[in-house]
Amino acid sequence: MTRLPTLRPREIVSALKRAGFVEQHQKGSHLYLWHPQRNLVTTVAIHGDDLPRPVMKQILKQAGLSEDEFRELL
């Protein structure tokens, strides 16, 4: 198993949208994505820099995705 790549927030949002998430709303710099079938909400902080790996892992945990499933969506 390889490490997660460092990604920009918009790349993460694009991958989550391919997984079936849709934009629910945005409050400040935080974008809330909702998955209609799983009824899950995931939050992604939209900043200019790459997100740290621990933050990415927390986003994947909220989204109910494994690292391997996420890599396939990239």
C-alpha positions as CSV (number, residue, x, y, z in Angstrom):
1,M,0.0,0.0,0.0
2,T,1.4,3.3,-1.0
3,R,1.0,6.6,0.7
4,L,-1.8,9.0,-0.3
5,P,-0.5,11.7,-2.7
6,T,-0.6,15.3,-1.6
7,L,-3.5,17.0,-3.4
8,R,-5.1,20.4,-3.6
9,P,-8.6,20.7,-2.2
10,R,-10.3,21.0,-5.6
11,E,-8.7,17.7,-6.7
12,I,-10.2,16.0,-3.6
13,V,-13.6,17.6,-4.3
14,S,-13.5,16.3,-7.9
15,A,-12.7,12.8,-6.7
16,L,-15.5,12.9,-4.2
17,K,-17.9,14.0,-6.8
18,R,-16.9,11.0,-9.0
19,A,-17.8,8.9,-5.9
20,G,-21.4,10.3,-6.0
21,F,-21.1,13.3,-3.6
22,V,-22.8,16.6,-4.5
23,E,-22.1,20.1,-3.2
24,Q,-24.6,20.8,-0.4
25,H,-23.4,24.3,0.7
26,Q,-20.4,26.3,1.6
27,K,-19.7,28.3,4.7
28,G,-16.6,30.4,4.6
29,S,-13.8,28.3,3.2
30,H,-15.5,25.0,4.1
31,L,-17.3,23.1,1.4
32,Y,-19.9,20.6,2.5
33,L,-20.5,17.6,0.2
34,W,-23.5,15.2,0.6
35,H,-23.9,11.7,-0.7
36,P,-27.6,11.0,-1.3
37,Q,-27.5,7.2,-1.1
38,R,-25.4,6.9,2.0
39,N,-26.7,10.1,3.6
40,L,-23.2,11.2,4.6
41,V,-21.8,14.7,4.8
42,T,-18.1,15.4,4.2
43,T,-16.4,18.7,4.8
44,V,-13.4,19.9,2.7
45,A,-11.5,23.1,3.6
46,I,-10.9,25.0,0.4
47,H,-7.4,26.7,0.8
48,G,-4.7,27.4,-1.8
49,D,-2.1,24.9,-0.5
50,D,-2.1,21.1,-0.6
51,L,-4.0,19.5,2.3
52,P,-1.9,17.6,4.8
53,R,-2.3,13.8,4.7
54,P,-3.9,13.5,8.2
55,V,-6.6,16.0,7.0
56,M,-7.1,13.9,3.8
57,K,-7.5,10.7,5.9
58,Q,-10.1,12.4,8.1
59,I,-12.0,13.5,4.9
60,L,-11.9,9.9,3.7
61,K,-13.1,8.6,7.0
62,Q,-16.1,11.1,6.9
63,A,-16.8,10.0,3.3
64,G,-16.7,6.3,4.2
65,L,-14.0,5.6,1.6
66,S,-10.8,3.6,1.9
67,E,-7.5,4.9,0.7
68,D,-7.6,2.4,-2.2
69,E,-11.1,3.4,-3.2
70,F,-10.0,7.0,-3.2
71,R,-6.9,6.4,-5.3
72,E,-9.2,4.7,-8.0
73,L,-11.3,7.9,-8.1
74,L,-8.3,10.2,-8.8
